[in-house]
Amino acid sequence: MRPRREISISREHMAELAEHAERTYALESCALLLGAKGAVKDVFFADNVDPRPEQFFSIAPDQLLGAYRAAEGRGLEVIGIFHSHPASGAAPSDTDMRFMRTNPVVWVIYSGQTKEFRAHVTPEGDGGGTETVTVVVEGAAGAGAGAGAGAGAGAEKHKDVR
């Protein structure tokens, strides 16, 4: 499966993800992004059950299955994985990159330090590293200043989303 190079998400969902990350600050927060064709339609918030939640995140198997069942029941898929880095930037860690290879969806990371979102995928092949994914923010206030080229009315395109 080739990972998407673009994901769209509403301002409301981004605000919910940021609130979740800030509410659990000092620990990594996590969620699964449910949607279709690269568009996030719902967020499935999960508990971080990792033994070292200030550095890593793990989602309990029952919550993971619950997210997949919720997606399937709505005709959606898990199209992304969200987590926060409370005390560092929004770039994937070595651990993130290792898990990104086995979970080839868009990974959205929120930095508690800089308050920005960044989305990443692993490129095809075994070259290592990650590629930044374009995030289209739906529900933006018009296509005025800051809207990326090609963004329609009510949407903005960003590589780094604040």
Sequence and secondary structure as in RCSB ss.txt:
>XXXX:A:sequence
MRPRREISISREHMAELAEHAERTYALESCALLLGAKGAVKDVFFADNVDPRPEQFFSIAPDQLLGAYRAAEGRG
LEVIGIFHSHPASGAAPSDTDMRFMRTNPVVWVIYSGQTKEFRAHVTPEGDGGGTETVTVVVEGAAGAGAGAGAG
AGAGAEKHKDVR
>XXXX:A:secstr
    SEEEEEHHHHHHHHHHHHHTTTS  EEEEEEETTEEEEEEEE B  SSTTT   B HHHHHHHHHHHHHTT
 EEEEEEEEETTS SS  HHHHHHHHHS SEEEEEETTT  EEEEE  SSS  S EEEEEEEET STT TT  TT
  TTEEEESEE 
